[in-house]
Amino acid sequence: MQKGGRSALIPFSWLYGCVVWLRNRGFDLGMLREERVSVPVIAVGNLTAGGTGKTPLVEWLVGRLRDRGRTVGVVSRGYGRATTGVVVVSDGTRVLVDARGGGDEPVQMAEKFPGTVVIVAERRVDAARLAVVRYRADVVVMDDGFQHRYLHRDLNILVVDVRSDLRKERLLPAGMRREGLSAIRRADLIGLSKVPEKFSSAFVTASLSRWYAGPMFAYRMTTAAVRRAPEGSREHVDVLRGRSVFAFCGIADPKRFLEEVRSLGGIVRGSASYPDHHVFTRRDIGELIRAFKESGADIIVTTEKDIARIGAFPEHREALLARHPVYWTELAVEIVEGEGELMGSLDRVLSGKGVR
């Protein structure tokens, strides 16, 4: 949206801000009630709409918790799904739905971590309770849960993209910020995401000091693997090096994805981007195939999330994934600063001692 168009939305941002403030005030005064489950709850979220890198961090947490022998229940809303209500994506033994039923990120997580319970619901309390009572999860991780205050959390992790300045970001719909900056005070721990190679947390710490003086950690996303569709066979990470690539994605940060492809040595001959959680149509798939052929590229590269959505449609799998050289990149989190703070917080929560 153009700058002038966003400026015209400022009155609506004021109205939105008032509604959010009243809602948060209701929780602060006990007029709106948080509900507890009988196991520790770890929430990961952000203050802005769009991709800050919170879901890769959730996956990192799930991996670490599983390494400790915990039965993990992951709960989220399941953005982009065509269903409503409570949906069990994985019962801990098998994946029960595709991305149409459970959302792309929950299905991606269920497939990546066999044995993990994954449940989506508008009311995360319902999903968490089901994970604990029926499927015996002994810790719950809530993805994109910073604003969902109905479920009590024992560790509230706020993810902040170091490339953006929250102080300059307007509230929705004129900007991308979901809440007032005072909401930062609810965080028990801040994760600084997308940090560059040369990074110091001093500037970010100073910019947030009015609202937060607690522990922080910093991380970046790296490419853990490159996989070949449709089976998902793992390729050497250098498989893209020197090859001409047609890249496409439907994520919140398409620029980051193109940077990733180039960092792996891919020569981008053409690209296409779609909104986050985009549901691909038959027309979209046809246009992607035509654009790939016209680009003269050797291979197609996309993201793990997009593969989850495309793979939910057998006709898309056949037309695109089975008939063309399609690869996807699999991300992982690299903690570059403050890992002791993060692990210490996890230890205290899992031991029942709290984070303060």
C-alpha positions as CSV (number, residue, x, y, z in Angstrom):
1,M,0.0,0.0,0.0
2,Q,1.3,3.5,-0.9
3,K,2.3,5.9,1.9
4,G,-0.7,8.1,1.3
5,G,-3.1,5.2,1.5
6,R,-1.6,4.1,4.8
7,S,-1.9,7.7,6.2
8,A,-5.7,7.6,5.4
9,L,-5.9,4.6,7.7
10,I,-4.5,6.3,10.7
11,P,-7.9,7.0,12.3
12,F,-8.7,3.3,12.1
13,S,-5.4,2.6,13.8
14,W,-6.5,4.8,16.6
15,L,-9.8,3.0,16.9
16,Y,-8.0,-0.4,16.7
17,G,-5.5,0.7,19.4
18,C,-8.3,1.7,21.8
19,V,-10.0,-1.7,21.4
20,V,-6.7,-3.5,22.0
21,W,-5.9,-1.4,25.0
22,L,-9.3,-2.0,26.5
23,R,-8.9,-5.8,26.0
24,N,-5.5,-5.8,27.6
25,R,-6.8,-3.7,30.4
26,G,-9.5,-6.3,31.0
27,F,-6.9,-9.0,31.4
28,D,-4.7,-6.8,33.6
29,L,-7.7,-6.1,36.0
30,G,-8.9,-9.7,36.0
31,M,-12.1,-8.9,34.2
32,L,-11.0,-11.2,31.4
33,R,-9.7,-14.5,32.7
34,E,-6.6,-16.5,31.8
35,E,-7.1,-20.2,32.0
36,R,-4.4,-22.7,33.1
37,V,-3.6,-26.2,32.1
38,S,-1.7,-28.6,34.4
39,V,1.6,-28.5,32.5
40,P,4.1,-25.7,31.7
41,V,3.1,-23.4,28.7
42,I,5.7,-21.6,26.6
43,A,4.4,-19.0,24.3
44,V,6.2,-17.5,21.3
45,G,4.9,-14.5,19.5
46,N,5.6,-11.0,18.2
47,L,4.2,-7.5,18.1
48,T,3.9,-7.2,14.4
49,A,2.0,-9.0,11.7
50,G,4.1,-10.9,9.3
51,G,7.3,-13.0,9.4
52,T,9.7,-12.3,12.3
53,G,11.0,-15.8,12.5
54,K,8.9,-17.0,15.4
55,T,7.8,-20.4,13.9
56,P,11.5,-21.5,13.3
57,L,12.1,-20.7,16.9
58,V,9.1,-22.8,17.9
59,E,10.6,-25.7,16.0
60,W,13.9,-25.1,17.8
61,L,12.2,-25.3,21.1
62,V,10.2,-28.4,20.2
63,G,13.5,-30.1,19.2
64,R,15.2,-29.2,22.5
65,L,12.2,-30.2,24.6
66,R,12.0,-33.6,22.8
67,D,15.8,-34.1,23.4
68,R,14.9,-33.8,27.1
69,G,12.4,-36.6,26.8
70,R,9.3,-34.3,27.0
71,T,6.0,-35.1,25.2
72,V,5.4,-31.8,23.5
73,G,2.0,-30.4,22.5
74,V,2.2,-27.6,19.9
75,V,-0.9,-25.4,19.7
76,S,-1.7,-22.6,17.3
77,R,-4.6,-21.0,15.5
78,G,-3.7,-22.7,12.2
79,Y,-3.7,-19.8,9.8
80,G,-4.8,-20.5,6.3
81,R,-6.8,-23.6,7.1
82,A,-10.2,-24.2,5.6
83,T,-11.6,-25.6,8.8
84,T,-12.9,-24.1,12.1
85,G,-12.9,-25.3,15.7
86,V,-10.5,-27.7,17.2
87,V,-8.5,-29.9,14.7
88,V,-5.9,-32.5,15.7
89,V,-3.2,-32.2,13.1
90,S,-1.1,-34.9,14.8
91,D,-2.0,-37.2,17.7
92,G,1.6,-38.0,18.3
93,T,1.6,-41.2,16.2
94,R,0.5,-39.9,12.8
95,V,-0.4,-36.8,10.8
96,L,-4.1,-36.7,10.5
97,V,-4.8,-33.8,8.1
98,D,-3.1,-31.8,5.4
99,A,-2.5,-28.1,5.2
100,R,-6.1,-27.4,4.1
101,G,-7.3,-29.0,7.3
102,G,-4.6,-27.8,9.7
103,G,-2.7,-25.0,8.2
104,D,0.7,-25.0,6.5
105,E,2.9,-24.4,9.6
106,P,1.2,-26.9,11.9
107,V,1.4,-29.6,9.3
108,Q,5.0,-28.8,8.5
109,M,5.8,-29.1,12.3
110,A,3.9,-32.4,12.6
111,E,5.7,-33.9,9.7
112,K,9.1,-32.7,10.9
113,F,8.7,-33.9,14.5
114,P,7.0,-37.3,14.6
115,G,5.7,-38.0,18.1
116,T,4.8,-34.4,18.7
117,V,1.1,-33.6,19.4
118,V,-0.1,-30.7,17.2
119,I,-3.5,-29.2,17.6
120,V,-5.1,-26.0,16.1
121,A,-8.0,-24.0,17.4
122,E,-9.2,-20.5,17.6
123,R,-9.3,-20.9,21.3
124,R,-5.8,-22.0,22.2
125,V,-7.1,-23.0,25.7
126,D,-9.2,-25.8,24.1
127,A,-6.3,-27.0,22.0
128,A,-3.9,-27.0,25.0
129,R,-6.4,-28.8,27.3
130,L,-6.9,-31.5,24.7
131,A,-3.2,-32.0,24.2
132,V,-2.7,-32.5,27.9
133,V,-5.8,-34.5,28.9
134,R,-6.2,-36.8,25.9
135,Y,-2.7,-37.0,24.4
136,R,-0.6,-36.7,27.6
137,A,1.5,-33.7,26.6
138,D,3.7,-32.7,29.5
139,V,4.7,-29.3,28.1
140,V,2.8,-27.0,25.7
141,V,4.3,-24.7,23.2
142,M,2.0,-22.0,21.7
143,D,3.0,-20.6,18.3
144,D,2.1,-17.0,17.6
145,G,0.6,-16.7,21.1
146,F,1.7,-13.3,22.5
147,Q,-1.7,-11.7,22.0
148,H,-3.7,-14.8,22.9
149,R,-4.0,-14.1,26.6
150,Y,-6.8,-16.5,27.5
151,L,-4.2,-19.3,27.9
152,H,-1.9,-18.7,30.8
153,R,1.7,-19.1,29.9
154,D,4.7,-19.8,32.2
155,L,7.2,-18.4,29.8
156,N,6.3,-15.6,27.4
157,I,8.9,-15.1,24.6
158,L,8.6,-12.0,22.4
159,V,10.3,-12.2,19.1
160,V,11.7,-8.9,17.7
161,D,13.1,-8.5,14.2
162,V,16.3,-6.5,14.6
163,R,15.9,-5.1,11.1
164,S,12.8,-3.0,12.0
165,D,12.2,-0.4,14.6
166,L,9.1,-1.1,16.6
167,R,9.0,2.5,17.8
168,K,8.4,3.7,14.2
169,E,5.9,1.1,13.2
170,R,2.2,2.2,13.2
171,L,-0.6,0.1,14.6
172,L,-2.8,-1.9,12.2
173,P,-4.2,-1.2,9.7
174,A,-2.0,1.8,8.9
175,G,1.1,-0.2,9.9
176,M,2.0,-3.7,11.0
177,R,2.1,-3.4,14.8
178,R,-0.6,-5.4,16.6
179,E,-0.3,-3.7,20.0
180,G,1.0,-0.7,21.8
181,L,4.6,-0.7,22.8
182,S,3.7,-1.1,26.5
183,A,2.8,-4.7,25.7
184,I,6.5,-5.4,25.6
185,R,6.4,-5.4,29.4
186,R,4.5,-8.8,29.3
187,A,7.6,-10.5,27.9
188,D,9.6,-12.8,30.1
189,L,12.3,-13.2,27.5
190,I,13.0,-11.4,24.2
191,G,14.4,-13.2,21.2
192,L,16.1,-10.9,18.6
193,S,15.6,-12.5,15.2
194,K,17.3,-12.2,11.8
195,V,20.5,-10.8,13.2
196,P,23.3,-10.1,10.7
197,E,26.7,-11.6,10.7
198,K,28.1,-8.6,12.6
199,F,25.7,-7.9,15.4
200,S,25.6,-6.2,18.7
201,S,22.4,-6.2,20.8
202,A,23.3,-2.9,22.5
203,F,21.2,-0.7,20.1
204,V,18.1,-2.9,20.4
205,T,18.5,-3.1,24.1
206,A,18.6,0.7,24.3
207,S,15.6,1.1,22.0
208,L,13.5,-1.2,24.2
209,S,14.8,-0.1,27.6
210,R,11.7,2.0,28.4
211,W,9.6,-1.1,28.4
212,Y,12.0,-4.0,29.0
213,A,15.1,-4.7,31.0
214,G,15.1,-8.4,31.2
215,P,17.1,-11.2,29.5
216,M,17.5,-11.4,25.7
217,F,18.9,-13.9,23.2
218,A,19.7,-13.4,19.5
219,Y,19.3,-15.8,16.6
220,R,19.3,-16.1,12.8
221,M,17.9,-18.6,10.4
222,T,20.2,-20.8,8.4
223,T,19.5,-23.4,5.7
224,A,19.5,-26.8,7.4
225,A,18.8,-28.8,4.2
226,V,17.6,-28.7,0.6
227,R,15.0,-31.3,-0.3
228,R,13.7,-32.6,-3.6
229,A,10.0,-32.8,-4.2
230,P,7.8,-34.6,-4.1
231,E,9.3,-37.3,-1.8
232,G,11.4,-34.9,0.3
233,S,14.7,-36.7,-0.3
234,R,17.6,-34.7,1.3
235,E,20.1,-33.2,-1.1
236,H,23.5,-31.7,-0.5
237,V,23.1,-28.1,0.6
238,D,25.3,-27.1,-2.4
239,V,22.8,-28.6,-4.9
240,L,21.7,-25.0,-5.9
241,R,25.2,-23.7,-6.4
242,G,25.8,-22.4,-9.9
243,R,22.4,-23.5,-11.2
244,S,19.8,-21.2,-12.7
245,V,16.7,-21.0,-10.5
246,F,13.1,-19.9,-10.7
247,A,12.1,-19.1,-7.1
248,F,8.6,-18.6,-5.7
249,C,7.0,-18.3,-2.3
250,G,3.9,-17.4,-0.4
251,I,5.5,-16.1,2.9
252,A,5.6,-12.8,4.8
253,D,9.2,-12.1,3.8
254,P,9.8,-13.0,0.2
255,K,12.9,-10.9,0.1
256,R,14.6,-13.0,2.8
257,F,13.8,-16.1,0.8
258,L,15.4,-14.8,-2.4
259,E,18.5,-13.8,-0.3
260,E,18.6,-17.3,1.0
261,V,18.5,-18.8,-2.5
262,R,21.3,-16.5,-3.6
263,S,23.4,-17.3,-0.5
264,L,23.2,-21.0,-1.5
265,G,24.7,-20.1,-4.9
266,G,21.5,-20.2,-6.9
267,I,21.3,-17.8,-9.9
268,V,17.8,-16.4,-9.8
269,R,16.4,-16.1,-13.4
270,G,12.9,-15.4,-12.4
271,S,10.7,-15.2,-9.3
272,A,7.1,-15.0,-8.1
273,S,5.7,-14.1,-4.7
274,Y,2.2,-14.5,-3.1
275,P,0.7,-13.4,0.2
276,D,1.6,-15.3,3.4
277,H,-0.3,-18.6,3.8
278,H,-1.5,-18.3,0.1
279,V,-3.7,-21.2,-1.0
280,F,-2.5,-22.0,-4.5
281,T,-5.2,-22.5,-7.2
282,R,-4.9,-24.5,-10.4
283,R,-4.5,-21.2,-12.3
284,D,-1.6,-20.2,-10.0
285,I,0.2,-23.6,-10.6
286,G,-0.3,-23.2,-14.4
287,E,1.2,-19.7,-14.3
288,L,4.1,-20.8,-12.2
289,I,4.9,-23.6,-14.7
290,R,4.7,-21.1,-17.6
291,A,6.9,-18.6,-15.8
292,F,9.5,-21.3,-15.0
293,K,9.7,-22.4,-18.6
294,E,9.9,-18.8,-19.9
295,S,12.7,-18.0,-17.4
296,G,15.0,-20.6,-18.9
297,A,15.9,-21.7,-15.3
298,D,17.1,-25.3,-14.7
299,I,15.2,-25.8,-11.4
300,I,12.4,-24.5,-9.2
301,V,13.0,-23.6,-5.6
302,T,10.4,-22.8,-3.0
303,T,9.9,-22.9,0.8
304,E,8.9,-25.6,3.2
305,K,5.6,-23.8,4.0
306,D,4.7,-23.6,0.3
307,I,5.4,-27.3,-0.2
308,A,3.0,-28.1,2.6
309,R,0.2,-26.1,1.0
310,I,0.8,-27.3,-2.6
311,G,1.1,-30.9,-1.4
312,A,-2.4,-30.8,0.1
313,F,-3.8,-30.8,-3.4
314,P,-3.1,-34.1,-5.4
315,E,-3.6,-32.2,-8.7
316,H,-1.0,-29.7,-7.7
317,R,1.4,-32.4,-6.6
318,E,1.0,-34.1,-10.0
319,A,1.2,-31.0,-12.2
320,L,4.1,-29.2,-10.5
321,L,6.0,-31.4,-8.0
322,A,6.0,-34.7,-9.9
323,R,6.7,-33.4,-13.3
324,H,9.2,-30.6,-12.7
325,P,12.5,-30.3,-10.8
326,V,11.3,-28.7,-7.6
327,Y,13.4,-28.2,-4.5
328,W,12.6,-26.6,-1.2
329,T,14.8,-25.2,1.6
330,E,14.5,-26.3,5.2
331,L,15.3,-23.6,7.8
332,A,17.0,-24.0,11.2
333,V,17.7,-21.6,14.0
334,E,21.2,-20.7,15.0
335,I,21.5,-19.0,18.5
336,V,24.3,-16.5,18.2
337,E,24.0,-14.7,21.6
338,G,22.3,-15.3,24.9
339,E,21.8,-19.1,24.6
340,G,22.5,-19.4,28.4
341,E,19.6,-17.0,29.1
342,L,17.2,-19.0,26.9
343,M,18.2,-22.4,28.3
344,G,18.1,-21.1,31.9
345,S,14.6,-19.8,31.3
346,L,13.5,-23.2,29.9
347,D,15.1,-25.0,32.9
348,R,13.3,-22.9,35.4
349,V,9.9,-23.3,33.7
350,L,10.3,-27.1,33.3
351,S,11.3,-27.4,36.9
352,G,8.3,-25.5,38.1
353,K,10.3,-22.6,39.5
354,G,9.0,-19.9,37.1
355,V,11.1,-17.4,35.1
356,R,11.3,-14.5,37.6
